[in-house]
Amino acid sequence: MRKLTLIQTRGLLGEFNHRIPFPADWTFVIMYGQNGVGKTRLLESVRSLITLQLYRLWSAPFASLSLQFDDGSRLSVFRGDHNEQTLWSESYSDNPSVEEPADLTFSLTLEGQMVSTCTIPFDKEGEVRFASWLDRHTTWYQVGDDLWEDTSDGEVVSYGSLRNRYQAIAQGTARRNEIEEVSDDIRRFCDELKCHLIETQRLLTRSKYQQPSPSRSVSSRPSTTSTVTEYSQDLEVRLNQALATNSRITQQLDRSFPRRILIQPSVPGIDESEIRARYVAQNDRRTRLAALGLIEAQADFPLPDQEIEGWQQGVLRTYLDDTDKKLASFDDVLNKITLLEEIVNSRFLRKKISVNAQSGLTIRSERSGRTLSPQALSSGEQHELILIYDLLFNVPPGSIVMIDEPEISLHVVWQQRFLQDLTKVAKVASLRFVIATHSPQIIHKSWNQTVELDAELEQS
């Protein structure tokens, strides 16, 4: 799997040029800089390029964006009249306008050769359709050239903000994000990449959009719910899926067990100590799985103290092999739950989380033992739980994960431990991270893996 090694942008927010090296052997790279140099917009733009979200790229505030990988490949996108030759030249010093949506030109280079390029015109009709959708299906209405107001609570935001918030919902399956217009080579290349953005607003999550009632001209806004509550429900589903997988494997192995015992060849020289060690290890795994409610708690049946006879060793070996296959169906979720509990419970004050198949994720007071609602957690505790859960369970292995301001609501000590926790998560979930932060405590001892986004026009 190819690894991202360089992010390069020109004309970000109309004036900044940034270059972020990301050596292939690094688990993370950290960006820092003054407010206004475009850290958040850069992360959003990288996500939009990898996922080919054209409706966001059309109005993204950059002249160009390029991603390079450890196999020499490069994926780039240019706005308007800009092109690869002028934008990457050393003499480039223009301040390109990025205020209006513009046509997009994509290019893909593999092994030093340009293999694909295509230009996607800005969809002016799509913008008109989207504005009409906002007016008909939400509580927003236009109050100025670029301002819209929410009639339900009086919030006023820019049209661009609403586009980022709602356009994926508005488009639905109508144009499938327009990615059909991108060349096949570029689409296949992006499909092989995995990207996940963890934004600053992560305590609330929007539920699925509700279609308007036939009796009403305006529907309710997409509702919000506690992300902690949603993740608890999600974990319950994942555990039950693991149970279903285990049940299928168990049935297949149990049906064929007698036949395999009867026809198995004699295997001389089986190490009895290895059999005993595997037996003990499996019992330990069962104890942990029983605590999660994934298997029934049963008393261990101890192996006899006397020497195990040859035929018994053969039967036990088959039994142990089968048990390894059965328990392996839980390994992924078990490793992730173990790390989630380890990290979160080392941070929480007088509270502990626990997980089981019946209730998902439960939060308890260590003093009273009573169950607490997610709202009983501090914002810092919610951020920590949501962030670690998101990384462990919601991000595909091999992904590039971009985290915007992980320090939000975190105590200084928690910030200093953040990269240590992230490294543990990276090993379990096979992830790499691009982090944007203002906090020296987040960076802590990792200044050698930082890149400053300078406020100057040119950044070497």
Buried (B, 14 or more C-beta within 10 A) or exposed (E): EBBBBBBBBBBBBBBBBBBBEBEEEBBBBBBBBEEEBBBBBBBBBBBBBBBBBBBBBBBBBBBBBBBBBBEEBBBBBBBBEBBBEBBEEEEBEBEBEBEEBBBBBBBBBBEEEEBBBBEBEBBEEBBEBBBEBBBEBBBBEBEEEEEBBBEEEEEEBEBBBBBBBBBBBBBEEEBEBBBEBBBEBBBEBBEEBBBBBBEEEBBEBEEEBEEBEEEEEBBEBBEEEBBBBBBBEBBBEBBBEBBEBBEEBBEEBEEEBEEEEEEEEEEEEBEBEEBBEBBEEBBEBBEBBBEBBBBEEEEEEEBEEEEBEEEBBBBBBBBBEBBBBBBBBBEBBBBBBBBBBEBBEEBBEEBBBBBBBEBBBBBBEEEEEEEBEBEEBEEBBBBBBBBBBBBBBBBEEBBBBBBBBBBBBBBEEBBBBBBEBBEBBBEBBBBBBBBBBEBBBBBBEBEEBBBBBBBEBEBE
